[in-house]
Amino acid sequence: MHGNSELIQQLRRTIGTTVVYNGVRCSVMELLEQPLGLVLQALDTRTAIQDTQFGSPHRRVTQVFTVPCLSEESREALHPELLALELNLSLSLD
């Protein structure tokens, strides 16, 4: 898909942006390129328990979410979860 590099550039510019994801205020922290996704970190005091590699509870950490960028049905369309962030991406995936 030749629009992929343009999408990556636009998504990189969203790093640091505040968004609401499933009712949680978050900041865009990172862009993953394979598979294409945005990493969000909760901005409130909400925490999750992080497990060790063996599955034992280890420590409390800030919640982190990964939002897929491309639709599972069509790699030529943006994922509904990404669109719900209202990032105003002006991109055509031709």
VEXLUMVO-253306 format. One record per atom (N, C-alpha, C): residue in one letter; residue number from 1; x, y, z; atom name. Coordinates in Angstrom, 2 decimals. Each point is the difference from the previous one (the first is absolute). Example, Ala and Ser with C-alpha at 12.3 -4.5 7.8 and 13.67 -1.06 7.14 Angstrom:
A:1:13.19:-5.69:7.80:N
A:1:-0.89:1.19:0.00:CA
A:1:0.90:1.20:0.00:C
S:2:-0.35:1.05:-0.72:N
S:2:0.82:1.19:0.06:CA
S:2:-0.77:1.09:0.73:C
This chain:
M:1:0.86:-1.18:0.00:N
M:1:-0.86:1.18:0.00:CA
M:1:0.90:1.23:0.00:C
H:2:-0.08:0.83:-1.05:N
H:2:0.90:1.13:-0.10:CA
H:2:-0.36:1.14:0.93:C
G:3:-1.19:0.03:0.56:N
G:3:-0.39:1.04:0.95:CA
G:3:0.54:-0.24:1.40:C
N:4:0.64:-1.16:0.21:N
N:4:0.48:-0.39:1.31:CA
N:4:1.03:0.97:0.56:C
S:5:0.95:0.48:-0.82:N
S:5:1.02:0.91:0.52:CA
S:5:-0.62:1.34:0.40:C
E:6:-1.00:0.45:-0.75:N
E:6:-0.69:1.24:0.38:CA
E:6:-0.76:-0.19:1.31:C
L:7:-0.63:-1.15:0.17:N
L:7:-0.71:-0.30:1.24:CA
L:7:0.98:-0.02:1.17:C
I:8:1.15:-0.63:-0.18:N
I:8:1.01:-0.06:1.07:CA
I:8:0.45:1.41:0.39:C
Q:9:0.23:0.86:-0.97:N
Q:9:0.40:1.38:0.30:CA
Q:9:-1.07:0.72:0.80:C
Q:10:-1.25:-0.13:-0.41:N
Q:10:-1.08:0.67:0.72:CA
Q:10:-0.15:-0.55:1.41:C
L:11:0.13:-1.31:0.16:N
L:11:-0.13:-0.60:1.31:CA
L:11:1.15:0.41:0.91:C
R:12:1.21:0.13:-0.54:N
R:12:1.14:0.47:0.81:CA
R:12:-0.26:1.38:0.58:C
R:13:-0.67:0.85:-0.78:N
R:13:-0.30:1.35:0.48:CA
R:13:-1.01:0.02:1.14:C
T:14:-0.70:-1.12:0.22:N
T:14:-0.98:-0.04:1.10:CA
T:14:0.65:-0.33:1.34:C
I:15:1.28:-0.39:0.01:N
I:15:0.67:-0.33:1.25:CA
I:15:-0.03:1.22:0.91:C
G:16:-0.44:-0.23:1.23:N
G:16:-0.14:1.08:0.97:CA
G:16:-1.41:0.58:0.07:C
T:17:-0.85:-0.38:-0.94:N
T:17:-1.38:0.48:-0.03:CA
T:17:-0.82:-0.68:1.09:C
T:18:-0.91:0.74:0.60:N
T:18:-0.93:-0.55:0.98:CA
T:18:-1.26:-0.45:-0.72:C
V:19:-0.43:-1.22:0.28:N
V:19:-1.20:-0.58:-0.62:CA
V:19:-0.82:-0.69:1.09:C
V:20:-1.23:-0.35:-0.35:N
V:20:-0.83:-0.80:0.89:CA
V:20:-0.21:-1.35:-0.66:C
Y:21:0.40:-1.06:0.69:N
Y:21:-0.12:-1.36:-0.52:CA
Y:21:-0.87:-0.80:0.97:C
N:22:-1.14:-0.44:-0.47:N
N:22:-0.95:-0.77:0.84:CA
N:22:-0.28:0.70:1.33:C
G:23:-0.16:1.31:-0.05:N
G:23:-0.33:0.77:1.19:CA
G:23:1.19:0.36:0.88:C
V:24:1.21:-0.38:-0.39:N
V:24:1.21:0.28:0.79:CA
V:24:0.82:1.05:-0.72:C
R:25:0.35:1.07:0.71:N
R:25:0.86:1.05:-0.57:CA
R:25:1.42:-0.54:-0.10:C
C:26:0.57:0.07:-1.21:N
C:26:1.31:-0.60:-0.27:CA
C:26:0.87:0.95:-0.80:C
S:27:1.27:-0.29:-0.03:N
S:27:0.96:0.70:-0.85:CA
S:27:0.56:-1.00:-1.00:C
V:28:0.15:0.43:-1.25:N
V:28:0.63:-0.85:-1.01:CA
V:28:1.49:-0.02:0.31:C
M:29:0.54:-1.19:0.27:N
M:29:1.39:-0.13:0.44:CA
M:29:0.96:-0.47:-1.09:C
E:30:-0.50:-0.86:-0.89:N
E:30:0.92:-0.63:-0.95:CA
E:30:-0.78:-0.51:-1.21:C
L:31:0.70:-0.16:-1.10:N
L:31:-0.57:-0.59:-1.21:CA
L:31:0.72:-1.31:-0.28:C
L:32:-0.75:-1.09:-0.07:N
L:32:0.56:-1.28:-0.40:CA
L:32:-0.22:-0.15:-1.50:C
E:33:1.02:-0.46:-0.71:N
E:33:-0.12:-0.10:-1.45:CA
E:33:-0.37:-1.41:-0.47:C
Q:34:0.28:-1.04:0.79:N
Q:34:-0.33:-1.37:-0.39:CA
Q:34:-0.59:-0.75:1.17:C
P:35:-1.26:-0.27:0.07:N
P:35:-1.06:0.57:-0.83:CA
P:35:-0.24:1.45:0.39:C
L:36:-0.53:0.76:-0.92:N
L:36:-0.20:1.43:0.19:CA
L:36:-0.99:0.26:1.13:C
G:37:0.46:0.70:1.04:N
G:37:-0.86:0.27:1.15:CA
G:37:0.52:1.18:0.81:C
L:38:-0.90:0.64:0.73:N
L:38:0.37:1.09:0.90:CA
L:38:0.00:-0.52:1.43:C
V:39:1.01:0.38:0.77:N
V:39:0.08:-0.37:1.41:CA
V:39:-0.48:1.21:0.81:C
L:40:-1.01:-0.24:0.83:N
L:40:-0.57:1.06:0.84:CA
L:40:0.29:-0.31:1.45:C
Q:41:0.24:1.07:0.79:N
Q:41:0.21:-0.17:1.43:CA
Q:41:-1.04:0.82:0.73:C
A:42:-0.68:-0.63:0.97:N
A:42:-1.03:0.69:0.79:CA
A:42:0.63:1.17:0.75:C
L:43:-0.72:1.12:0.05:N
L:43:0.51:1.19:0.68:CA
L:43:-0.51:0.13:1.43:C
D:44:-1.02:-0.77:0.36:N
D:44:-0.51:0.10:1.36:CA
D:44:0.77:-0.95:0.91:C
T:45:-0.47:-0.18:1.19:N
T:45:0.72:-0.82:0.98:CA
T:45:-0.31:-1.48:-0.14:C
R:46:-0.71:-0.37:-1.05:N
R:46:-0.37:-1.39:-0.25:CA
R:46:1.27:-0.83:-0.19:C
T:47:0.08:-1.12:0.69:N
T:47:1.17:-0.88:-0.16:CA
T:47:-0.46:-1.43:-0.28:C
A:48:0.91:-0.77:-0.48:N
A:48:-0.23:-1.43:-0.24:CA
A:48:1.15:-0.76:0.65:C
I:49:-0.26:-1.23:0.35:N
I:49:1.05:-0.83:0.59:CA
I:49:0.79:-0.65:-1.13:C
Q:50:1.31:0.23:0.02:N
Q:50:0.88:-0.60:-1.01:CA
Q:50:0.51:-1.33:0.53:C
D:51:-0.13:-1.02:-0.81:N
D:51:0.47:-1.33:0.38:CA
D:51:1.46:-0.19:-0.38:C
T:52:0.66:-0.92:0.69:N
T:52:1.34:-0.42:-0.40:CA
T:52:-0.13:-0.90:-1.22:C
Q:53:1.12:-0.42:-0.57:N
Q:53:-0.04:-0.90:-1.16:CA
Q:53:-0.62:-1.35:0.34:C
F:54:-0.13:-0.29:1.30:N
F:54:-0.59:-1.27:0.43:CA
F:54:-1.46:0.14:0.40:C
G:55:-0.57:1.21:-0.17:N
G:55:-1.42:0.22:0.29:CA
G:55:-0.31:0.40:1.43:C
S:56:1.03:0.21:0.82:N
S:56:-0.23:0.41:1.38:CA
S:56:-0.14:1.52:0.06:C
P:57:-0.92:0.51:0.84:N
P:57:-0.13:1.45:0.13:CA
P:57:1.31:0.60:0.50:C
H:58:0.37:1.13:-0.61:N
H:58:1.31:0.58:0.31:CA
H:58:-0.10:1.41:0.55:C
R:59:-0.63:0.90:-0.76:N
R:59:-0.07:1.40:0.43:CA
R:59:-1.16:0.70:-0.71:C
R:60:-0.36:1.16:0.51:N
R:60:-1.04:0.81:-0.62:CA
R:60:0.65:0.96:-0.99:C
V:61:-0.60:0.09:-1.18:N
V:61:0.50:0.90:-1.04:CA
V:61:-1.18:0.75:-0.61:C
T:62:0.29:1.12:-0.64:N
T:62:-1.02:0.76:-0.70:CA
T:62:-0.55:-0.85:-1.15:C
Q:63:-1.32:0.09:-0.21:N
Q:63:-0.62:-0.77:-1.08:CA
Q:63:0.51:0.44:-1.35:C
V:64:0.25:-0.97:-0.86:N
V:64:0.45:0.25:-1.36:CA
V:64:-0.92:-0.77:-0.94:C
F:65:-0.37:0.64:-1.11:N
F:65:-0.87:-0.62:-0.99:CA
F:65:0.68:0.06:-1.36:C
T:66:-0.24:-0.99:-0.85:N
T:66:0.48:0.04:-1.38:CA
T:66:-1.23:0.02:-0.91:C
V:67:-0.08:1.03:-0.84:N
V:67:-1.12:0.16:-0.91:CA
V:67:0.46:-0.34:-1.41:C
P:68:-0.64:-0.97:-0.65:N
P:68:0.37:-0.33:-1.38:CA
P:68:-0.36:1.15:-0.93:C
C:69:0.80:0.19:-1.03:N
C:69:-0.23:1.11:-0.92:CA
C:69:-0.74:-0.41:-1.27:C
L:70:0.21:-1.23:-0.43:N
L:70:-0.65:-0.46:-1.24:CA
L:70:-1.09:-1.01:0.32:C
S:71:-1.08:0.09:-0.76:N
S:71:-1.15:-0.88:0.17:CA
S:71:0.40:-1.45:-0.23:C
E:72:-0.60:-0.90:0.75:N
E:72:0.27:-1.43:-0.17:CA
E:72:-0.65:-0.53:-1.27:C
E:73:-1.13:0.60:-0.40:N
E:73:-0.71:-0.46:-1.19:CA
E:73:0.70:0.46:-1.28:C
S:74:0.50:1.24:0.02:N
S:74:0.63:0.56:-1.20:CA
S:74:1.21:0.82:0.42:C
R:75:1.16:-0.41:-0.42:N
R:75:1.23:0.73:0.32:CA
R:75:0.06:1.35:-0.71:C
E:76:-1.02:0.30:-0.78:N
E:76:-0.08:1.28:-0.71:CA
E:76:-0.87:1.00:0.76:C
A:77:-0.42:-0.34:1.22:N
A:77:-0.87:0.88:0.79:CA
A:77:0.55:0.14:1.41:C
L:78:-0.32:1.12:0.63:N
L:78:0.42:0.23:1.39:CA
L:78:-0.88:-0.81:0.94:C
H:79:0.57:-0.44:1.10:N
H:79:-0.71:-0.81:0.99:CA
H:79:-1.01:0.89:0.73:C
P:80:-1.19:-0.53:0.31:N
P:80:-1.01:0.78:0.72:CA
P:80:0.49:0.56:1.34:C
E:81:0.86:-0.74:0.71:N
E:81:0.53:0.49:1.28:CA
E:81:0.89:1.22:-0.21:C
L:82:0.76:0.02:-1.09:N
L:82:0.83:1.16:-0.31:CA
L:82:-0.88:1.19:-0.35:C
L:83:-1.03:-0.23:-0.80:N
L:83:-0.91:1.08:-0.38:CA
L:83:-0.70:0.58:1.23:C
A:84:-0.30:-0.84:0.99:N
A:84:-0.68:0.46:1.22:CA
A:84:0.85:0.97:0.81:C
L:85:1.31:0.01:-0.21:N
L:85:0.89:0.92:0.73:CA
L:85:-0.13:1.43:-0.51:C
E:86:-0.65:0.18:-1.15:N
E:86:-0.23:1.32:-0.58:CA
E:86:1.29:0.80:-0.15:C
L:87:0.98:-0.60:-0.66:N
L:87:1.30:0.64:-0.20:CA
L:87:0.01:0.88:-1.25:C
N:88:-1.10:0.05:-0.73:N
N:88:-0.11:0.81:-1.21:CA
N:88:1.09:-0.33:-1.02:C
L:89:0.16:-1.27:-0.26:N
L:89:0.97:-0.43:-1.01:CA
L:89:-0.59:0.31:-1.37:C
S:90:0.69:0.82:-0.76:N
S:90:-0.47:0.34:-1.35:CA
S:90:0.78:-0.85:-0.98:C
L:91:-0.45:-1.22:-0.16:N
L:91:0.76:-0.97:-0.78:CA
L:91:-0.94:-0.79:-0.86:C
S:92:0.41:-0.20:-1.25:N
S:92:-0.75:-0.91:-0.84:CA
S:92:0.89:-1.19:-0.28:C
L:93:-0.49:-1.17:0.30:N
L:93:0.75:-1.24:-0.18:CA
L:93:-0.33:-0.61:-1.34:C
D:94:0.43:0.65:-1.07:N
D:94:-0.29:-0.51:-1.35:CA
D:94:0.92:-1.14:-0.36:C
